[in-house]
Amino acid sequence: QVQLVESGGGLVQPGGSLRLSCAASGSSFSITVLGWYRQAPGKQRALVASISSSGSIEYADSVKGRFTISRDNAKNTVFLQMNSLKPEDTAVYYCHAYILRRNVDYWGQGTQVTVSS
């Protein structure tokens, strides 16, 4: 089992920045990919960014150049630095972990990010 605890969401004005953190515990040593998804009202949950244990990174086109994902393997923590935030970035952001050898996904409880003036 893996437990994921997110922090760092909140309200920010357009053009502002936020940093999300997600701490993994439990069988976190076996995590292959850590990442962030988001879900806006009326929309499906979608990938924002992911980073593998080998350091491979993927971003959604809509956040490239504005968001940066990073991972501290020693602390089993993943970060999402979000800059130049736009109102369309408003969503609940979920931390996600995938364990390849078990083919299993884990999700955090979600943290609200609201971009509004």
LOMAR-500834 format. One record per atom (N, C-alpha, C, O, CB): residue in one letter; y, z negated, x. Coordinates in steps of 0.02 Angstrom, whole numbers, padded with zeros to 5 digits, always signed. Atoms other than C-alpha are relative to their C-alpha. Glycine has a CB too. Layout:
// residues N
aYZX;...
This chain:
// residues 117
q-00060+00000+00042;q+00000+00000+00000;q+00063+00000+00044;q+00065-00030+00097;q+00000-00061-00047;v-00065-00002-00033;v+00178+00036+00052;v+00053-00020-00051;v+00054+00004-00107;v+00015+00072+00029;q-00057+00018+00042;q+00332-00046-00019;q+00064+00028+00032;q+00074+00024+00092;q+00005-00078-00008;l-00063-00030-00022;l+00501+00040-00008;l+00058-00034-00035;l+00059-00039-00096;l+00001+00077-00014;v-00059+00034+00028;v+00666-00051-00032;v+00063+00035+00024;v+00077+00037+00084;v+00001-00075+00020;e-00061-00036-00016;e+00827+00048-00040;e+00061-00045-00005;e+00061-00096-00039;e+00008+00060-00047;s-00065+00033+00005;s+01005-00010-00014;s+00054+00048+00020;s+00041+00099+00053;s+00002-00064+00044;g-00056-00039-00023;g+01177+00062+00009;g+00034+00045-00052;g+00084+00077-00037;g-00021+00042+00055;g-00033-00041+00051;g+01217+00150-00154;g+00065-00031-00023;g+00082-00086-00003;g-00046+00012-00059;g-00061+00027+00027;g+01379+00129-00248;g+00046+00054-00026;g+00025+00112-00035;g+00036-00040+00052;l-00052-00045+00025;l+01539+00210-00309;l+00045+00020+00057;l+00069-00022+00095;l+00040-00033-00058;v-00043-00025-00053;v+01640+00320-00193;v+00041+00058-00027;v+00019+00093-00072;v-00042+00023+00061;q-00043-00056+00021;q+01783+00443-00213;q-00024+00065+00031;q-00055+00064+00084;q+00073-00014+00019;p+00017-00065-00031;p+01758+00629-00182;p+00029+00004+00071;p+00086-00015+00084;p+00027+00057-00043;g-00020-00004-00070;g+01765+00664+00004;g-00020-00060+00040;g-00015-00059+00102;g+00073+00010+00005;g+00020+00061-00035;g+01703+00490+00046;g-00070+00002+00028;g-00104+00053+00026;g+00006-00058-00047;s+00066+00004-00033;s+01547+00431+00135;s-00037-00062-00024;s-00008-00112-00044;s+00009-00002+00076;l+00045+00056+00012;l+01399+00319+00100;l-00060+00006+00045;l-00078+00061+00067;l-00022-00003-00075;r+00062+00000-00040;r+01247+00269+00200;r-00054-00038-00037;r-00047-00097-00053;r+00012-00032+00070;l+00057+00031+00034;l+01082+00236+00115;l-00052-00021+00053;l-00062+00013+00104;l-00031+00049-00051;s+00054+00024-00043;s+00943+00136+00197;s-00062-00012-00042;s-00057-00029-00101;s+00021-00065+00038;c+00064+00013+00034;c+00760+00119+00152;c-00047-00032+00050;c-00065-00001+00100;c-00030+00066-00031;a+00046+00036-00044;a+00647-00010+00231;a-00070+00003-00029;a-00081-00014-00087;a+00023-00074+00009;a+00070-00004+00020;a+00460+00018+00222;a-00040-00059+00026;a-00031-00079+00084;a-00031+00067+00024;s+00043+00054-00022;s+00334-00122+00229;s-00070+00011-00028;s-00081+00057-00067;s+00028-00069-00024;g+00069-00010+00019;g+00148-00142+00204;g-00034+00044+00051;g-00028+00033+00111;g-00005+00031-00071;s+00035-00046-00045;s+00043-00002+00277;s+00047+00054+00025;s+00029+00113+00025;s-00062+00031-00035;s-00051-00049-00018;s+00201+00081+00341;s-00016+00037+00064;s+00014+00089+00077;s+00066-00034+00006;f+00016-00034-00063;f+00122+00125+00509;f-00033+00067-00011;f-00035+00109+00033;f-00045-00045+00042;s+00037-00062+00014;s+00025+00264+00423;s+00043+00053-00035;s+00017+00106-00053;s-00060-00017-00043;i-00043-00048+00035;i+00176+00351+00345;i+00010+00063+00041;i+00026+00060+00100;i+00068-00032-00016;t-00009-00064-00033;t+00185+00535+00387;t+00071+00026-00009;t+00103+00048+00039;t-00051+00051-00027;v-00067-00026+00015;v+00347+00584+00301;v+00039-00052-00039;v+00013-00082-00086;v-00005+00067-00040;l-00048+00041+00038;l+00495+00481+00243;l+00056+00045-00023;l+00077+00090+00013;l+00027-00060+00043;g-00053-00043+00023;g+00629+00555+00137;g+00039-00029-00058;g+00026-00085-00081;g-00027+00066-00019;w-00042+00019+00057;w+00756+00547-00002;w-00001+00056-00052;w+00005+00115-00036;w+00073-00014+00023;y-00005-00044+00057;y+00752+00627-00173;y+00057-00027-00044;y+00078-00084-00037;y-00067+00004-00040;r-00050+00023+00048;r+00883+00619-00309;r-00012+00030-00068;r-00041+00084-00075;r+00071+00018+00025;q+00008-00024+00069;q+00886+00636-00496;q+00064-00015-00038;q+00084-00072-00046;q-00061-00034-00035;a-00060+00006+00041;a+01042+00669-00597;a-00020+00000-00074;a-00075+00024-00090;a+00050+00058+00016;p+00016+00000+00071;p+01048+00643-00786;p-00016+00069-00027;p+00022+00116-00016;p+00057-00030-00040;g+00020-00063+00029;g+00955+00781-00875;g-00030+00050+00049;g-00045+00106+00030;g+00058+00031-00032;k+00028-00045-00050;k+00888+00855-00714;k-00064-00029+00030;k-00077-00089+00025;k+00051+00014+00055;q+00060+00023-00033;q+00724+00846-00620;q+00015-00031+00067;q+00066-00017+00099;q-00050+00059+00008;r-00007+00029-00066;r+00701+00742-00466;r-00010+00054+00052;r-00056+00095+00047;r-00051-00059+00010;a+00003-00053-00051;a+00731+00850-00312;a+00010-00028+00069;a+00043-00079+00079;a+00054+00053-00015;l-00005+00021-00069;l+00716+00835-00125;l+00072+00005+00025;l+00106+00055+00012;l-00046+00041+00044;v-00064-00003-00034;v+00875+00791-00031;v-00011+00012+00075;v+00018+00058+00104;v+00040-00066-00011;a+00015-00007-00071;a+00807+00769+00145;a-00064-00038+00016;a-00081-00086-00018;a+00059-00027+00044;s+00061+00034-00022;s+00647+00721+00234;s-00006+00005+00076;s+00022+00050+00107;s-00062+00031-00035;i+00011+00001-00072;i+00593+00677+00410;i-00071-00023+00013;i-00094-00074-00015;i+00052-00047+00036;s+00069+00017-00013;s+00417+00674+00477;s-00005-00048+00059;s+00044-00062+00094;s-00041+00064+00015;s+00011+00046-00056;s+00341+00554+00603;s+00010+00035+00067;s+00022+00002+00117;s-00071-00029-00004;s-00010-00038-00062;s+00356+00693+00732;s+00073+00021+00009;s+00092+00049+00060;s-00044+00062+00001;g-00071-00015-00005;g+00541+00715+00695;g+00022+00064-00035;g+00081+00081-00032;g+00018+00005+00071;s-00019-00060+00037;s+00537+00874+00590;s+00042-00020-00060;s+00026-00066-00097;s-00062+00039-00022;i-00048+00016+00052;i+00682+00874+00468;i+00010+00059-00048;i+00010+00117-00028;i+00068-00020+00030;e-00014-00050+00052;e+00713+00966+00305;e+00057-00025-00043;e+00060-00084-00060;e-00064+00015-00043;y-00056+00017+00044;y+00871+00969+00199;y+00002+00049-00059;y-00017+00107-00053;y+00067+00002+00038;a-00017-00045+00055;a+00912+01038+00028;a+00061+00040+00020;a+00105+00015+00056;a+00012-00040-00066;d-00057-00043-00018;d+01034+01183+00044;d+00066-00031-00020;d+00116-00023+00015;d-00008+00069-00033;s-00062+00027+00026;s+01163+01090-00058;s+00030-00056+00042;s+00088-00074+00033;s-00012-00025-00070;v-00026+00056-00040;v+01179+00949+00070;v+00004+00016+00074;v+00028-00025+00113;v-00044-00060-00010;k-00003-00019-00071;k+01163+01043+00235;k+00071-00003+00026;k+00117+00022-00005;k-00030+00070+00010;g-00066+00006-00030;g+01308+01003+00349;g+00039-00060-00023;g+00090-00077+00006;g+00039+00061-00014;r-00035+00059+00025;r+01358+00850+00248;r-00042-00063+00006;r-00015-00117+00019;r+00019+00011-00074;f+00046+00057-00002;f+01205+00736+00248;f-00041+00002+00064;f-00058+00056+00089;f-00046-00002-00062;t+00042+00006-00059;t+01107+00673+00397;t-00054-00052-00012;t-00038-00109-00029;t+00041-00016+00063;i+00055+00048+00006;i+00936+00592+00389;i-00022-00021+00069;i-00024+00019+00116;i-00059+00031-00040;s+00025+00026-00064;s+00871+00482+00528;s-00053-00053-00014;s-00058-00079-00070;s+00058-00028+00043;r+00058+00045+00010;r+00722+00369+00555;r-00006-00046+00060;r-00003-00023+00118;r-00066+00040-00011;d+00014+00049-00053;d+00693+00210+00655;d-00073-00020-00008;d-00090-00062-00049;d+00048-00062-00005;n+00072+00013+00007;n+00505+00208+00680;n-00018-00072+00017;n-00064-00100-00012;n-00039+00048+00045;a+00016+00069-00019;a+00508+00037+00762;a+00012-00048-00058;a-00023-00098-00065;a+00042-00021+00061;k-00017+00044+00056;k+00588-00039+00607;k-00024+00028-00067;k-00011-00001-00119;k+00075-00010-00003;n+00026-00031+00061;n+00502+00076+00482;n+00056+00009-00052;n+00047-00007-00111;n-00057-00042-00029;t-00058-00009+00043;t+00671+00120+00410;t+00025+00072+00004;t+00024+00103+00058;t+00056-00049+00019;v-00029-00067+00002;v+00747+00285+00355;v+00071-00007-00028;v+00083-00047-00073;v-00043+00049-00043;f-00070+00002+00019;f+00933+00316+00335;f+00022+00069-00026;f-00005+00120-00006;f+00044-00022+00059;l-00031-00062+00023;l+01035+00446+00242;l+00076-00010+00004;l+00105-00047-00036;l-00023+00019-00073;q-00072+00002-00006;q+01214+00466+00301;q+00028+00057-00041;q+00013+00116-00029;q+00022+00006+00074;m-00028-00050+00046;m+01311+00556+00165;m+00075+00004+00009;m+00111-00044-00004;m-00018-00017-00074;n-00072-00011-00011;n+01482+00628+00208;n+00025+00054-00048;n-00014+00092-00077;n+00014+00020+00073;s-00032-00051+00043;s+01604+00737+00111;s-00033+00002-00069;s-00049+00056-00094;s-00005+00069+00033;l+00035+00005+00064;l+01528+00677-00051;l+00038+00036-00055;l+00100+00036-00056;l-00011-00072-00019;k-00028-00038+00056;k+01556+00781-00208;k-00024-00032-00065;k-00075-00066-00066;k-00021+00074+00005;p+00024+00026+00065;p+01544+00734-00392;p-00070+00021-00017;p-00107-00016-00049;p+00047+00022-00055;e+00067-00024+00014;e+01387+00839-00403;e-00055-00035+00040;e-00114-00023+00028;e-00004+00074+00012;d+00049+00041-00036;d+01303+00721-00280;d-00018-00063-00040;d-00063-00101-00020;d+00027-00019+00069;t+00014+00058+00041;t+01305+00588-00416;t-00071+00003-00028;t-00091+00052-00060;t+00050-00005-00058;a+00069+00001+00020;a+01126+00537-00451;a-00030-00068+00019;a+00000-00108+00054;a-00040+00058+00032;v+00039+00056-00027;v+00996+00402-00429;v-00040+00028+00059;v-00074+00078+00053;v-00049-00031-00056;y+00033-00022-00061;y+00929+00418-00253;y-00062-00043+00012;y-00060-00104+00010;y+00048-00005+00062;y+00064+00034-00009;y+00747+00375-00221;y-00027+00011+00071;y-00028+00067+00096;y-00051+00025-00051;c+00035-00006-00063;c+00663+00338-00057;c-00072+00020-00013;c-00102-00003-00062;c+00004-00067+00040;h+00068-00027+00010;h+00496+00426-00037;h-00039-00004+00066;h-00012+00009+00119;h+00002+00073-00025;a+00044+00001-00059;a+00350+00402+00082;a-00064+00037-00018;a-00090+00031-00073;a-00016-00073+00022;y+00062-00038+00010;y+00200+00516+00101;y-00048-00015+00058;y-00030-00012+00117;y+00014+00076-00004;i+00052+00013-00049;i+00038+00472+00190;i-00049+00057-00002;i-00086+00064-00051;i-00035-00069-00012;l+00040-00061-00001;l-00052+00631+00241;l-00075-00015-00005;l-00109+00018-00044;l+00013+00039+00063;r+00073+00010-00003;r-00225+00559+00277;r-00028-00029-00065;r-00088-00025-00077;r-00017-00047+00057;r+00021+00025+00065;r-00231+00478+00105;r+00024+00046-00056;r+00002+00038-00114;r+00026-00071-00011;n-00031-00043+00050;n-00132+00613+00015;n+00030-00041-00057;n+00015-00030-00116;n-00051+00051-00027;v-00029+00044+00051;v-00031+00480-00075;v+00075-00006+00012;v+00099-00005+00069;v-00034-00070+00002;d-00073+00007-00001;d+00153+00460-00117;d+00019-00070-00024;d-00014-00101-00066;d+00033+00053-00045;y-00029+00063+00022;y+00256+00303-00134;y+00075+00011-00013;y+00107+00052+00020;y-00011-00056+00054;w-00071-00007+00019;w+00428+00282-00214;w+00034-00068-00001;w+00004-00119-00018;w+00006+00034-00069;g-00041+00059+00008;g+00567+00156-00204;g+00025-00005-00072;g+00009+00037-00114;g+00059+00002+00049;q-00023+00012+00069;q+00653+00087-00358;q+00061+00042-00018;q+00079+00047-00076;q+00015-00073-00009;g-00059-00042+00011;g+00805+00199-00337;g+00065-00039+00009;g+00069-00099-00005;g-00003+00030-00070;t-00066+00029-00008;t+00987+00167-00298;t+00052+00051-00026;t+00049+00110-00009;t+00015-00020+00074;q-00049-00044+00032;q+01135+00238-00395;q+00056+00018+00049;q+00084-00026+00082;q+00030-00033-00063;v-00058-00025-00038;v+01263+00345-00305;v+00045+00036-00050;v+00023+00083-00084;v-00021+00047+00059;t-00048-00030+00046;t+01418+00389-00406;t+00061+00023+00040;t+00092-00017+00075;t+00020-00049-00056;v-00058-00028-00035;v+01552+00504-00338;v+00052+00019-00054;v+00042+00066-00092;v-00021+00063+00044;s-00049-00010+00053;s+01707+00496-00445;s+00067-00028+00022;s+00071-00077+00060;s-00023-00034-00066;s-00067+00026-00014;s+01894+00474-00434;s+00024-00045-00056;s+00079-00072-00053;s+00050+00059+00010;
